[in-house]
Amino acid sequence: MDWKYLLTSFEGRINRAKFWAGVGVLFVAGLIATGLDIMLGTQSANGFGIFSGIMTLISIYLACALYAKRWHDRNKSGWWTLIALVPLIGFFWILIELGILEGDKGDNQYGPDPLA
């Protein structure tokens, strides 16, 4: 798997398996950053630490790239990622659209079918 493409490119399409692999990588990276903050004592009183703060900022970009490619597989613009800003509904919309529903069969305007 091309991890650089998966986590940094906003072009093309990915299937659900690659989407969940990318989500898993971001989750584990967040856990490691939080663990480093705890072990090194860099957490502030509000629970935020240097490493987890930096990882959060990096993860925003990486997640947007991941989401854009998955939206493309559903034949929608990557701008649909902004639905996440709608409280509660946005989370479930993204979970269902990107994590559960199948992508378009065959080629679409964003590229070839990732399962072909």
N, C-alpha and C positions, 0 to 999 in steps of 0.2 A: 504494500500500500504506500502511496506517495503522500506522506504526512505533511510535507511542505505545501503541496497543492491542496490537500484536504483542509488545512487550517489557515491558509493565507490567501488563496485565490477566491475571487468573487465570480469567476467564470465557470460555466459548465454545469453539470448535474451530478448528484450522488444519490445512491439508493439508501434505504433505511438502515441497513447494516453498517455502512460507512458513517452515516449520521450518528448512530448510537456509539460507534467506536470513538468518534470525535468528542462526543459528550462525555464519554467515560474518561478520556485523556484529560479533558478540562477539569473534571471532577477530582481526579487523582492529583493533578497539579495543584488544585486548590487545597486539598488535604495536606499535601507536602508543605506548601507555603505556610499554612496554619500551624503545622507541626514544628516548622523551623521557628516561627514566632514564639511558640510556647517554650521550646527547648532553649532558645537564646534569650528569652525574657524581653522580647521587643514589642510585646503587646502593651497598648495603653490601657487606661482605666475603662474605656468604652469597648474594649475587646478587639479593636483593630490593631494590626501590627504592620510593620514595614513590608515584610515579604508578602503577606496576604493582600495588602493594599495594592502593591505593585502587580501581583498576579491578577487581581480583580480588574485592574485597568487593561492589562494585556488580554485577559479573557473576553472582554467586551468586543475587541476587534476580532479575535479568533472565532468567537461564537457567531458574530455577524457574517463572517465569511462562510462558516459552516451552514448557517441558516439560509443564506442566499442561494447556495447551490441546491439545497433541499427544496426551497421554494421553486427554483427553476425546474426541478424534477416534477413538481406538481403543476408546471406550466403557468407559474405566477411570478411576478416581479419580486426581487429580493427586498424591495421596500415594504413588503408585507411583514417583515420583521418588526416594524413599528407597532404592530398589533400587541406586542408584549407590553407596551406602555399603558394599555387599558387594564385597570386592576381586575384581578381574578379571571375575567373572561379571556384576557390575552394569554395567560399561562395555559389554560385548557385548550384554546384555539391552536396554539403552537404545538402542544403535546399531541393533539389529535391529527392535525394537518401534516406535521413533519415527522412525528414519531410513530404513528399508527397507520395512516392511509398510504396506499400504494401510489407510486408516481405514474406519470403518463406512460402508456405503452408506445413504443416506437419513438422516432425522432420528434422533437418539437423545436420551437424557435431558439431554445437555449442550448441545443446540442443533441447528440445521439443518446439513445436509451442506455443508461449505465448497466442494465442487466443483459443487453444484447451481446 
